[in-house]
Amino acid sequence: MAKLSVNICGIEFPNPVMTAAGPGARNGDYCKKAADGGAGGIVTKTISVKPADIPRPCMGNTKSGFLNTELWSEHSVEEWLETEYKIAKETGLPVIIGMGYTAQQIEKLAPMVKPYADAVELSTHYVGTDVTPIVNAMKAAKRFLDVPVFVKMSPHTDIQTIAKALEEAGADGLVMINSFGPVMTIDTDTGLPIMGSKTGYGWLSGSPIHPLAVRCIYDASKSVNIPIIGVGGVTNGREVAEMFMAGASAVQVCTEAILKGPDIYGKIVKELNDFLDEKGYKDIEEIKGLTHKKIEERNYREHVIPPSIDGDKCILCGICERVCPYDAIKVEDEWKIDVDKCFGCGLCVTVCPTNALSIPYK
C-alpha cells in the first residue's frame, strides 16, 4: 500500500481527500458522515456574518454538469460556534473552517472561529482581475489567526498573477477552483430556469470543470511555492492523481459527494491507492508535479501517428468507427485502420470503453 498521508503547512492529513466547503459538510453531522466515509480532512461549509437566504430550487444535475445557487451556510455563526464545529472536531481529523467574503466580514468572523480552526479557507468568489479585494480579505484573517490561511480562487483568466500576489501577501496556501459561472439551464417544458435565483443563473461544478481546475493548478503551481489544494470535478482516484501531477498537494470533493453520498471519499481513496500500487509508486508525493517534468521531455509533433490496438481488449463495439471524423476506422469482424486517412487526432483512443486503443502522448 502506498503512503497516502500528506502534510500541509504542518497539518497532518491521513489521506489527501477532503470535503469541500459545500453541502457535503453543511453541518457537524455531515462532517462526521464524511469522516466515517473515509475523508482525510474536513473543510466546513462557508459561513458569513449572516445566514444565507438561499433561493429555491438551488441545486440541479444536468447533462452539462451540476448547477447550484447554494451561496454560503444557511446556519448562523452562533449555531456553528455552539454546535456544529464541536461535532466536526470530534472526528479527530484536521478541520479547515470555511468563511467569507469581504475583509470587513472576515474581521468579525476570524476571532470567533479561532478556537476550532486547524486552518481556515477564505472564499471571496471574486472573478475580476484586481487582486486587491482578495488580498485584503486574506490579510484580515491573518491579523486575527495564527493558523494557516488558505484562499479559495475562482478560475481567473490570469491565475498565475493572482496566485503570486496572494503568496507575496502572505497566503499559506491556495484552493482552486471555485465553481464556474454564472451559467444558465432552462427547463424547456416551462421555459423557466431550473435555478431559483432572481436572475435564473447558477454556478457550474462537477466533471465539466475538472479540466479547467487541472489547468489552473498546473499554471499556478509554476508560479508559487505554497501548497495548492485542488477542487473541481474529482470523481475517482485517477482524477486525484491527475491533480497531484498538475501540482496539487491535496484535493477536495464536493459534487460527487452530493450525488453519491459520503462513502465516495473512501472509494476515491481506495482507487487512488490502487492506482499508485499499479504504477509502482510508494508515496503519493512521488507524483506531485510530475507533469511539469514530463512536459519538458515531450517531443512536440505535428506528424501523424495512427493509434495502435490491443486485440485482446477490443470488443468490436464500433464506437471508434462511429466517431472518427476522417472515416479512417472500420469495424466488422476485425478492427482496421486506413493509415492514409488517419489524422492522428486521438479521439478514438479517448472514447474506447475498454482502453484497447492507444496513441503516444510524447
Contacts in CASP RR format, 6 or more apart in sequence:
PFRMAT RR
TARGET T0000
AUTHOR 0000-0000-0000
METHOD contacts of the structure
MODEL  1
MAKLSVNICGIEFPNPVMTAAGPGARNGDYCKKAADGGAGGIVTKTISVK
PADIPRPCMGNTKSGFLNTELWSEHSVEEWLETEYKIAKETGLPVIIGMG
YTAQQIEKLAPMVKPYADAVELSTHYVGTDVTPIVNAMKAAKRFLDVPVF
VKMSPHTDIQTIAKALEEAGADGLVMINSFGPVMTIDTDTGLPIMGSKTG
YGWLSGSPIHPLAVRCIYDASKSVNIPIIGVGGVTNGREVAEMFMAGASA
VQVCTEAILKGPDIYGKIVKELNDFLDEKGYKDIEEIKGLTHKKIEERNY
REHVIPPSIDGDKCILCGICERVCPYDAIKVEDEWKIDVDKCFGCGLCVT
VCPTNALSIPYK
1 273 0 8 1.000
1 277 0 8 1.000
2 273 0 8 1.000
2 276 0 8 1.000
2 277 0 8 1.000
2 280 0 8 1.000
2 281 0 8 1.000
2 282 0 8 1.000
2 283 0 8 1.000
2 284 0 8 1.000
3 282 0 8 1.000
3 283 0 8 1.000
3 284 0 8 1.000
3 285 0 8 1.000
4 14 0 8 1.000
4 15 0 8 1.000
4 16 0 8 1.000
4 269 0 8 1.000
4 272 0 8 1.000
4 273 0 8 1.000
4 276 0 8 1.000
4 284 0 8 1.000
5 12 0 8 1.000
5 13 0 8 1.000
5 14 0 8 1.000
5 15 0 8 1.000
6 12 0 8 1.000
6 13 0 8 1.000
6 15 0 8 1.000
6 16 0 8 1.000
6 249 0 8 1.000
6 250 0 8 1.000
6 284 0 8 1.000
6 285 0 8 1.000
7 13 0 8 1.000
8 148 0 8 1.000
8 173 0 8 1.000
8 227 0 8 1.000
8 229 0 8 1.000
8 249 0 8 1.000
8 250 0 8 1.000
9 119 0 8 1.000
9 148 0 8 1.000
9 172 0 8 1.000
9 173 0 8 1.000
9 227 0 8 1.000
10 148 0 8 1.000
11 94 0 8 1.000
11 118 0 8 1.000
11 119 0 8 1.000
11 148 0 8 1.000
12 94 0 8 1.000
13 40 0 8 1.000
13 41 0 8 1.000
13 93 0 8 1.000
13 94 0 8 1.000
13 250 0 8 1.000
14 40 0 8 1.000
14 41 0 8 1.000
14 93 0 8 1.000
15 38 0 8 1.000
15 39 0 8 1.000
15 40 0 8 1.000
15 269 0 8 1.000
15 272 0 8 1.000
16 40 0 8 1.000
16 240 0 8 1.000
16 244 0 8 1.000
16 249 0 8 1.000
16 250 0 8 1.000
16 251 0 8 1.000
16 272 0 8 1.000
16 284 0 8 1.000
17 38 0 8 1.000
17 39 0 8 1.000
17 40 0 8 1.000
17 41 0 8 1.000
17 234 0 8 1.000
17 240 0 8 1.000
17 250 0 8 1.000
17 251 0 8 1.000
17 252 0 8 1.000
17 253 0 8 1.000
17 265 0 8 1.000
17 266 0 8 1.000
17 268 0 8 1.000
17 269 0 8 1.000
17 272 0 8 1.000
18 39 0 8 1.000
18 40 0 8 1.000
18 41 0 8 1.000
18 42 0 8 1.000
18 43 0 8 1.000
18 96 0 8 1.000
18 229 0 8 1.000
18 250 0 8 1.000
18 251 0 8 1.000
18 252 0 8 1.000
18 253 0 8 1.000
19 25 0 8 1.000
19 31 0 8 1.000
19 34 0 8 1.000
19 39 0 8 1.000
19 41 0 8 1.000
19 42 0 8 1.000
19 43 0 8 1.000
19 44 0 8 1.000
19 252 0 8 1.000
19 253 0 8 1.000
19 254 0 8 1.000
19 257 0 8 1.000
19 265 0 8 1.000
20 43 0 8 1.000
20 231 0 8 1.000
20 252 0 8 1.000
20 253 0 8 1.000
20 254 0 8 1.000
20 257 0 8 1.000
21 43 0 8 1.000
21 44 0 8 1.000
21 45 0 8 1.000
21 46 0 8 1.000
21 98 0 8 1.000
21 121 0 8 1.000
21 123 0 8 1.000
21 152 0 8 1.000
21 252 0 8 1.000
21 254 0 8 1.000
22 45 0 8 1.000
22 46 0 8 1.000
22 70 0 8 1.000
22 254 0 8 1.000
23 30 0 8 1.000
23 45 0 8 1.000
23 59 0 8 1.000
23 70 0 8 1.000
23 254 0 8 1.000
23 257 0 8 1.000
23 258 0 8 1.000
24 30 0 8 1.000
24 34 0 8 1.000
24 45 0 8 1.000
24 254 0 8 1.000
24 257 0 8 1.000
24 258 0 8 1.000
24 262 0 8 1.000
25 31 0 8 1.000
25 34 0 8 1.000
25 42 0 8 1.000
25 43 0 8 1.000
25 44 0 8 1.000
25 45 0 8 1.000
25 88 0 8 1.000
26 45 0 8 1.000
26 73 0 8 1.000
26 74 0 8 1.000
26 75 0 8 1.000
27 45 0 8 1.000
27 75 0 8 1.000
27 84 0 8 1.000
27 87 0 8 1.000
28 44 0 8 1.000
28 83 0 8 1.000
28 84 0 8 1.000
28 85 0 8 1.000
28 87 0 8 1.000
28 88 0 8 1.000
29 87 0 8 1.000
30 262 0 8 1.000
31 42 0 8 1.000
31 44 0 8 1.000
31 84 0 8 1.000
31 87 0 8 1.000
31 88 0 8 1.000
31 91 0 8 1.000
31 95 0 8 1.000
32 87 0 8 1.000
32 88 0 8 1.000
32 90 0 8 1.000
32 91 0 8 1.000
33 262 0 8 1.000
34 41 0 8 1.000
34 42 0 8 1.000
34 91 0 8 1.000
34 257 0 8 1.000
34 262 0 8 1.000
34 265 0 8 1.000
35 41 0 8 1.000
35 42 0 8 1.000
35 91 0 8 1.000
35 92 0 8 1.000
35 93 0 8 1.000
36 262 0 8 1.000
37 262 0 8 1.000
37 263 0 8 1.000
37 264 0 8 1.000
37 265 0 8 1.000
37 266 0 8 1.000
38 262 0 8 1.000
38 263 0 8 1.000
38 265 0 8 1.000
38 266 0 8 1.000
38 269 0 8 1.000
39 93 0 8 1.000
39 253 0 8 1.000
39 262 0 8 1.000
39 265 0 8 1.000
39 266 0 8 1.000
40 93 0 8 1.000
40 94 0 8 1.000
40 265 0 8 1.000
40 269 0 8 1.000
41 91 0 8 1.000
41 93 0 8 1.000
41 94 0 8 1.000
41 95 0 8 1.000
41 96 0 8 1.000
42 88 0 8 1.000
42 91 0 8 1.000
42 93 0 8 1.000
42 94 0 8 1.000
42 95 0 8 1.000
42 96 0 8 1.000
43 96 0 8 1.000
43 97 0 8 1.000
43 98 0 8 1.000
43 121 0 8 1.000
43 252 0 8 1.000
44 80 0 8 1.000
44 84 0 8 1.000
44 85 0 8 1.000
44 88 0 8 1.000
44 95 0 8 1.000
44 96 0 8 1.000
44 97 0 8 1.000
44 98 0 8 1.000
45 72 0 8 1.000
45 73 0 8 1.000
45 98 0 8 1.000
46 72 0 8 1.000
46 73 0 8 1.000
46 98 0 8 1.000
46 99 0 8 1.000
46 100 0 8 1.000
46 121 0 8 1.000
46 123 0 8 1.000
47 72 0 8 1.000
47 73 0 8 1.000
47 75 0 8 1.000
47 77 0 8 1.000
47 80 0 8 1.000
47 97 0 8 1.000
47 98 0 8 1.000
47 99 0 8 1.000
47 100 0 8 1.000
47 109 0 8 1.000
47 113 0 8 1.000
48 72 0 8 1.000
48 73 0 8 1.000
48 99 0 8 1.000
48 100 0 8 1.000
48 101 0 8 1.000
48 105 0 8 1.000
48 109 0 8 1.000
49 77 0 8 1.000
49 105 0 8 1.000
49 108 0 8 1.000
49 109 0 8 1.000
50 76 0 8 1.000
51 73 0 8 1.000
51 74 0 8 1.000
51 75 0 8 1.000
51 76 0 8 1.000
52 70 0 8 1.000
52 71 0 8 1.000
52 72 0 8 1.000
52 73 0 8 1.000
52 74 0 8 1.000
53 71 0 8 1.000
54 69 0 8 1.000
54 70 0 8 1.000
54 71 0 8 1.000
54 74 0 8 1.000
55 69 0 8 1.000
55 195 0 8 1.000
55 196 0 8 1.000
55 197 0 8 1.000
55 198 0 8 1.000
56 196 0 8 1.000
57 194 0 8 1.000
57 195 0 8 1.000
57 196 0 8 1.000
58 68 0 8 1.000
58 69 0 8 1.000
58 70 0 8 1.000
58 71 0 8 1.000
58 195 0 8 1.000
58 196 0 8 1.000
59 66 0 8 1.000
59 67 0 8 1.000
59 68 0 8 1.000
59 69 0 8 1.000
59 70 0 8 1.000
59 258 0 8 1.000
60 66 0 8 1.000
60 67 0 8 1.000
60 68 0 8 1.000
60 194 0 8 1.000
60 195 0 8 1.000
61 67 0 8 1.000
61 259 0 8 1.000
62 185 0 8 1.000
62 194 0 8 1.000
64 185 0 8 1.000
64 204 0 8 1.000
64 208 0 8 1.000
65 204 0 8 1.000
65 205 0 8 1.000
65 206 0 8 1.000
65 207 0 8 1.000
65 208 0 8 1.000
66 204 0 8 1.000
66 205 0 8 1.000
66 206 0 8 1.000
66 255 0 8 1.000
66 258 0 8 1.000
66 259 0 8 1.000
67 183 0 8 1.000
67 185 0 8 1.000
67 194 0 8 1.000
67 195 0 8 1.000
67 202 0 8 1.000
67 203 0 8 1.000
67 204 0 8 1.000
67 205 0 8 1.000
68 179 0 8 1.000
68 195 0 8 1.000
68 202 0 8 1.000
68 203 0 8 1.000
68 205 0 8 1.000
69 195 0 8 1.000
69 196 0 8 1.000
69 197 0 8 1.000
69 200 0 8 1.000
69 201 0 8 1.000
69 202 0 8 1.000
69 203 0 8 1.000
72 100 0 8 1.000
72 101 0 8 1.000
72 123 0 8 1.000
73 80 0 8 1.000
75 84 0 8 1.000
77 109 0 8 1.000
77 112 0 8 1.000
80 113 0 8 1.000
81 112 0 8 1.000
81 113 0 8 1.000
81 116 0 8 1.000
85 95 0 8 1.000
85 97 0 8 1.000
85 113 0 8 1.000
85 116 0 8 1.000
86 116 0 8 1.000
88 95 0 8 1.000
88 116 0 8 1.000
89 95 0 8 1.000
89 116 0 8 1.000
94 118 0 8 1.000
94 119 0 8 1.000
95 116 0 8 1.000
95 117 0 8 1.000
95 118 0 8 1.000
96 117 0 8 1.000
96 118 0 8 1.000
96 119 0 8 1.000
96 120 0 8 1.000
96 121 0 8 1.000
96 150 0 8 1.000
97 113 0 8 1.000
97 116 0 8 1.000
97 117 0 8 1.000
97 119 0 8 1.000
97 120 0 8 1.000
97 121 0 8 1.000
98 120 0 8 1.000
98 121 0 8 1.000
98 122 0 8 1.000
98 123 0 8 1.000
99 105 0 8 1.000
99 106 0 8 1.000
99 109 0 8 1.000
99 110 0 8 1.000
99 113 0 8 1.000
99 120 0 8 1.000
99 121 0 8 1.000
99 122 0 8 1.000
99 123 0 8 1.000
99 141 0 8 1.000
100 106 0 8 1.000
100 109 0 8 1.000
100 122 0 8 1.000
100 123 0 8 1.000
100 124 0 8 1.000
100 137 0 8 1.000
101 123 0 8 1.000
101 124 0 8 1.000
101 125 0 8 1.000
101 137 0 8 1.000
102 124 0 8 1.000
102 133 0 8 1.000
102 136 0 8 1.000
102 137 0 8 1.000
103 133 0 8 1.000
103 136 0 8 1.000
103 137 0 8 1.000
103 139 0 8 1.000
103 140 0 8 1.000
104 140 0 8 1.000
106 122 0 8 1.000
106 137 0 8 1.000
106 140 0 8 1.000
106 141 0 8 1.000
107 140 0 8 1.000
107 143 0 8 1.000
107 144 0 8 1.000
110 120 0 8 1.000
110 140 0 8 1.000
110 141 0 8 1.000
110 143 0 8 1.000
110 144 0 8 1.000
110 145 0 8 1.000
111 144 0 8 1.000
113 120 0 8 1.000
114 144 0 8 1.000
114 145 0 8 1.000
114 147 0 8 1.000
117 145 0 8 1.000
117 147 0 8 1.000
118 147 0 8 1.000
119 147 0 8 1.000
119 148 0 8 1.000
119 149 0 8 1.000
119 150 0 8 1.000
119 172 0 8 1.000
120 141 0 8 1.000
120 145 0 8 1.000
120 147 0 8 1.000
120 148 0 8 1.000
120 149 0 8 1.000
120 150 0 8 1.000
121 150 0 8 1.000
121 151 0 8 1.000
121 152 0 8 1.000
121 175 0 8 1.000
122 137 0 8 1.000
122 138 0 8 1.000
122 141 0 8 1.000
122 149 0 8 1.000
122 150 0 8 1.000
122 151 0 8 1.000
122 152 0 8 1.000
123 152 0 8 1.000
123 178 0 8 1.000
124 133 0 8 1.000
124 134 0 8 1.000
124 137 0 8 1.000
124 151 0 8 1.000
124 152 0 8 1.000
124 154 0 8 1.000
125 154 0 8 1.000
125 178 0 8 1.000
126 133 0 8 1.000
126 134 0 8 1.000
126 154 0 8 1.000
127 154 0 8 1.000
127 155 0 8 1.000
127 156 0 8 1.000
127 181 0 8 1.000
128 156 0 8 1.000
129 156 0 8 1.000
129 157 0 8 1.000
129 158 0 8 1.000
129 162 0 8 1.000
131 161 0 8 1.000
131 162 0 8 1.000
131 165 0 8 1.000
131 166 0 8 1.000
134 151 0 8 1.000
134 153 0 8 1.000
134 162 0 8 1.000
134 166 0 8 1.000
135 165 0 8 1.000
135 166 0 8 1.000
135 169 0 8 1.000
137 151 0 8 1.000
138 149 0 8 1.000
138 151 0 8 1.000
138 166 0 8 1.000
138 169 0 8 1.000
138 170 0 8 1.000
138 171 0 8 1.000
139 169 0 8 1.000
139 170 0 8 1.000
141 149 0 8 1.000
142 149 0 8 1.000
142 170 0 8 1.000
148 172 0 8 1.000
148 173 0 8 1.000
149 170 0 8 1.000
149 171 0 8 1.000
149 172 0 8 1.000
149 173 0 8 1.000
150 171 0 8 1.000
150 172 0 8 1.000
150 173 0 8 1.000
150 174 0 8 1.000
150 175 0 8 1.000
150 229 0 8 1.000
151 166 0 8 1.000
151 171 0 8 1.000
151 173 0 8 1.000
151 174 0 8 1.000
151 175 0 8 1.000
152 174 0 8 1.000
152 175 0 8 1.000
152 176 0 8 1.000
152 178 0 8 1.000
152 231 0 8 1.000
153 159 0 8 1.000
153 162 0 8 1.000
153 163 0 8 1.000
153 166 0 8 1.000
153 174 0 8 1.000
153 175 0 8 1.000
153 176 0 8 1.000
153 177 0 8 1.000
153 178 0 8 1.000
153 216 0 8 1.000
153 220 0 8 1.000
154 177 0 8 1.000
154 178 0 8 1.000
154 180 0 8 1.000
155 176 0 8 1.000
155 177 0 8 1.000
155 178 0 8 1.000
155 180 0 8 1.000
155 209 0 8 1.000
155 212 0 8 1.000
155 213 0 8 1.000
155 216 0 8 1.000
156 162 0 8 1.000
156 216 0 8 1.000
159 176 0 8 1.000
159 216 0 8 1.000
159 219 0 8 1.000
159 220 0 8 1.000
160 219 0 8 1.000
160 220 0 8 1.000
160 222 0 8 1.000
160 223 0 8 1.000
161 223 0 8 1.000
163 174 0 8 1.000
163 220 0 8 1.000
163 223 0 8 1.000
163 224 0 8 1.000
164 223 0 8 1.000
164 224 0 8 1.000
166 173 0 8 1.000
166 174 0 8 1.000
166 224 0 8 1.000
167 173 0 8 1.000
167 174 0 8 1.000
167 223 0 8 1.000
167 224 0 8 1.000
167 225 0 8 1.000
167 226 0 8 1.000
171 226 0 8 1.000
172 226 0 8 1.000
172 227 0 8 1.000
173 226 0 8 1.000
173 227 0 8 1.000
173 228 0 8 1.000
173 229 0 8 1.000
174 220 0 8 1.000
174 224 0 8 1.000
174 226 0 8 1.000
174 227 0 8 1.000
174 228 0 8 1.000
174 229 0 8 1.000
175 228 0 8 1.000
175 229 0 8 1.000
175 230 0 8 1.000
175 231 0 8 1.000
175 252 0 8 1.000
176 213 0 8 1.000
176 216 0 8 1.000
176 217 0 8 1.000
176 220 0 8 1.000
176 228 0 8 1.000
176 229 0 8 1.000
176 230 0 8 1.000
176 231 0 8 1.000
177 209 0 8 1.000
177 212 0 8 1.000
177 213 0 8 1.000
177 216 0 8 1.000
177 230 0 8 1.000
177 231 0 8 1.000
177 232 0 8 1.000
178 203 0 8 1.000
178 231 0 8 1.000
179 203 0 8 1.000
179 204 0 8 1.000
179 205 0 8 1.000
179 209 0 8 1.000
180 203 0 8 1.000
180 204 0 8 1.000
180 205 0 8 1.000
180 209 0 8 1.000
180 212 0 8 1.000
181 201 0 8 1.000
181 202 0 8 1.000
181 203 0 8 1.000
181 204 0 8 1.000
182 199 0 8 1.000
182 201 0 8 1.000
182 202 0 8 1.000
182 203 0 8 1.000
183 201 0 8 1.000
183 202 0 8 1.000
183 203 0 8 1.000
183 204 0 8 1.000
184 193 0 8 1.000
184 195 0 8 1.000
184 200 0 8 1.000
184 201 0 8 1.000
184 202 0 8 1.000
185 193 0 8 1.000
185 194 0 8 1.000
185 195 0 8 1.000
186 192 0 8 1.000
186 193 0 8 1.000
186 194 0 8 1.000
187 193 0 8 1.000
187 194 0 8 1.000
193 200 0 8 1.000
193 201 0 8 1.000
195 201 0 8 1.000
195 202 0 8 1.000
205 232 0 8 1.000
205 233 0 8 1.000
205 254 0 8 1.000
205 255 0 8 1.000
206 232 0 8 1.000
206 233 0 8 1.000
206 235 0 8 1.000
206 254 0 8 1.000
206 255 0 8 1.000
206 256 0 8 1.000
207 233 0 8 1.000
207 235 0 8 1.000
207 255 0 8 1.000
208 233 0 8 1.000
209 232 0 8 1.000
209 233 0 8 1.000
210 232 0 8 1.000
210 233 0 8 1.000
210 234 0 8 1.000
210 235 0 8 1.000
210 239 0 8 1.000
213 230 0 8 1.000
213 231 0 8 1.000
213 232 0 8 1.000
213 233 0 8 1.000
213 243 0 8 1.000
214 242 0 8 1.000
214 243 0 8 1.000
214 246 0 8 1.000
215 246 0 8 1.000
217 228 0 8 1.000
217 230 0 8 1.000
217 243 0 8 1.000
217 246 0 8 1.000
217 247 0 8 1.000
217 248 0 8 1.000
218 246 0 8 1.000
218 247 0 8 1.000
218 291 0 8 1.000
218 292 0 8 1.000
220 228 0 8 1.000
221 228 0 8 1.000
221 246 0 8 1.000
221 247 0 8 1.000
221 248 0 8 1.000
221 289 0 8 1.000
221 292 0 8 1.000
222 292 0 8 1.000
227 249 0 8 1.000
227 250 0 8 1.000
228 247 0 8 1.000
228 248 0 8 1.000
228 249 0 8 1.000
229 248 0 8 1.000
229 249 0 8 1.000
229 250 0 8 1.000
229 251 0 8 1.000
229 252 0 8 1.000
230 243 0 8 1.000
230 248 0 8 1.000
230 250 0 8 1.000
230 251 0 8 1.000
230 252 0 8 1.000
231 251 0 8 1.000
231 252 0 8 1.000
231 253 0 8 1.000
231 254 0 8 1.000
232 252 0 8 1.000
232 254 0 8 1.000
232 255 0 8 1.000
233 239 0 8 1.000
233 253 0 8 1.000
233 254 0 8 1.000
233 255 0 8 1.000
233 256 0 8 1.000
234 240 0 8 1.000
234 243 0 8 1.000
234 251 0 8 1.000
234 252 0 8 1.000
234 253 0 8 1.000
234 256 0 8 1.000
234 268 0 8 1.000
235 256 0 8 1.000
235 268 0 8 1.000
236 268 0 8 1.000
236 271 0 8 1.000
237 268 0 8 1.000
237 269 0 8 1.000
237 271 0 8 1.000
237 272 0 8 1.000
237 275 0 8 1.000
238 271 0 8 1.000
238 272 0 8 1.000
238 275 0 8 1.000
240 251 0 8 1.000
240 268 0 8 1.000
240 271 0 8 1.000
240 272 0 8 1.000
241 272 0 8 1.000
241 275 0 8 1.000
241 276 0 8 1.000
241 287 0 8 1.000
243 251 0 8 1.000
244 251 0 8 1.000
244 284 0 8 1.000
244 287 0 8 1.000
244 288 0 8 1.000
244 289 0 8 1.000
244 290 0 8 1.000
245 287 0 8 1.000
245 288 0 8 1.000
245 289 0 8 1.000
245 290 0 8 1.000
245 291 0 8 1.000
246 289 0 8 1.000
246 291 0 8 1.000
247 288 0 8 1.000
247 289 0 8 1.000
247 291 0 8 1.000
247 292 0 8 1.000
248 288 0 8 1.000
249 288 0 8 1.000
253 264 0 8 1.000
253 265 0 8 1.000
253 268 0 8 1.000
256 264 0 8 1.000
256 268 0 8 1.000
257 264 0 8 1.000
257 265 0 8 1.000
260 267 0 8 1.000
272 284 0 8 1.000
276 282 0 8 1.000
276 284 0 8 1.000
276 287 0 8 1.000
281 287 0 8 1.000
294 362 0 8 1.000
297 362 0 8 1.000
298 361 0 8 1.000
298 362 0 8 1.000
299 362 0 8 1.000
304 339 0 8 1.000
304 342 0 8 1.000
304 343 0 8 1.000
304 344 0 8 1.000
305 344 0 8 1.000
305 359 0 8 1.000
305 360 0 8 1.000
306 328 0 8 1.000
306 337 0 8 1.000
306 339 0 8 1.000
306 342 0 8 1.000
306 344 0 8 1.000
306 359 0 8 1.000
307 337 0 8 1.000
307 342 0 8 1.000
307 344 0 8 1.000
307 346 0 8 1.000
307 348 0 8 1.000
307 349 0 8 1.000
307 357 0 8 1.000
307 358 0 8 1.000
307 359 0 8 1.000
308 357 0 8 1.000
308 358 0 8 1.000
308 359 0 8 1.000
309 335 0 8 1.000
309 356 0 8 1.000
309 357 0 8 1.000
309 358 0 8 1.000
310 355 0 8 1.000
310 356 0 8 1.000
310 357 0 8 1.000
310 358 0 8 1.000
311 335 0 8 1.000
311 356 0 8 1.000
313 354 0 8 1.000
313 355 0 8 1.000
313 356 0 8 1.000
314 335 0 8 1.000
314 354 0 8 1.000
314 356 0 8 1.000
315 353 0 8 1.000
315 354 0 8 1.000
315 356 0 8 1.000
316 331 0 8 1.000
316 332 0 8 1.000
316 333 0 8 1.000
316 334 0 8 1.000
316 335 0 8 1.000
317 331 0 8 1.000
317 353 0 8 1.000
317 354 0 8 1.000
318 331 0 8 1.000
319 351 0 8 1.000
319 352 0 8 1.000
319 353 0 8 1.000
320 329 0 8 1.000
320 331 0 8 1.000
320 335 0 8 1.000
320 348 0 8 1.000
320 351 0 8 1.000
320 352 0 8 1.000
320 357 0 8 1.000
321 329 0 8 1.000
321 330 0 8 1.000
321 331 0 8 1.000
323 347 0 8 1.000
323 348 0 8 1.000
323 351 0 8 1.000
324 347 0 8 1.000
324 348 0 8 1.000
325 343 0 8 1.000
325 345 0 8 1.000
325 347 0 8 1.000
326 341 0 8 1.000
326 342 0 8 1.000
326 343 0 8 1.000
326 345 0 8 1.000
327 338 0 8 1.000
327 341 0 8 1.000
328 337 0 8 1.000
328 338 0 8 1.000
328 339 0 8 1.000
328 341 0 8 1.000
328 342 0 8 1.000
328 343 0 8 1.000
329 335 0 8 1.000
329 336 0 8 1.000
329 337 0 8 1.000
329 338 0 8 1.000
329 348 0 8 1.000
330 336 0 8 1.000
330 337 0 8 1.000
330 338 0 8 1.000
335 356 0 8 1.000
344 359 0 8 1.000
346 359 0 8 1.000
348 357 0 8 1.000
349 357 0 8 1.000
349 358 0 8 1.000
349 359 0 8 1.000
END
